[in-house]
Amino acid sequence: MTTSYASHARALTDALGLTLTPVAVSLTDTVPAGVPAFAGRVPAGCVFWQEAAARSFATSPADHELCAIGTFTHNLDAGAAHEEDRRDALRVFADLGYVRPEEVPLIPALRQRRRHVVYGPLPDAPLAPDAVVLFVRAGQTLVLVEACERVDGGTPPAMGRPACAVVPQVVNSGRAALSLGCCGARAYVDAMTEDVAIFAMPGGRLAEYTAQVTALARANSVLGRFHRLRRADVEAGGRPTVMESVARLGS
């Protein structure tokens, strides 16, 4: 299992030029032996994606207690005080016009409740991932969208707030999705700079996505050079045919 995930991670990283290792997100009721519990405190669950690019760990609902929206999207068990905190957050959001009450039911949430969320680098995934999370830039997203159009038969949605909703969106639908993040994720996650977004794919179809990403990254690389050469020839006063531009690729 690990070898397979390592090969997918390597193929995705090489094809896309990723700077952070793909992250495996696994929903489970039982933590595998040898996977440590998360140690520390984070202000929001999206921070776990960044931490998981470097190491594997298991989280319980208590580890998500400061993220009232993340426990909603991930359908985690929460006590009365946490539920009150969530109501307060939603009231503030509504007052700001950020999330209206009628929009709350539209936010994706996991259908099944699990006791733990296990995170880790995809090459070392201790469990089959339910979702694979990538930190991507626009040029990388181009290839991913083209690949997902082939695998999923349609264009993946581009989601706004909250960023954490991309996991239930992917798990519930069995299809890939792009998250443009949210103001919270961009405040909490150092890797989410202005030019970075989140792309997530269902883990059960990872081999299909990897194959298409690899093929389309290669095609985009060749065609990118084709178009750059063609632009140079046109700007120099030429009127090249397509086949003349193709011939230039071999020169």
Secondary structure, 3 states (H helix, E strand, C coil): CHHHHHHHHHHHHHHHCCCCCCEEEEEECCCCCCCCECCCCCCCCCHHHHHHCCCCEEECHHHHCCCHHHHHHCCCCCCHHHHHHHHHHHHHHHHCCCCCHHHHHHCCCCCCCCCEEEEEEHHHCCCCCCEEEEEECHHHHHHHHHHHHHHHCCCCCEECCCHHHHHHHHHHHCCCEEECCCHHHHHHCCCCCCCCEEEEEEHHHHHHHHHHHHHHHHHHHHHHHHHHHHHHHHHCCCCCCHHHHHHHHCC
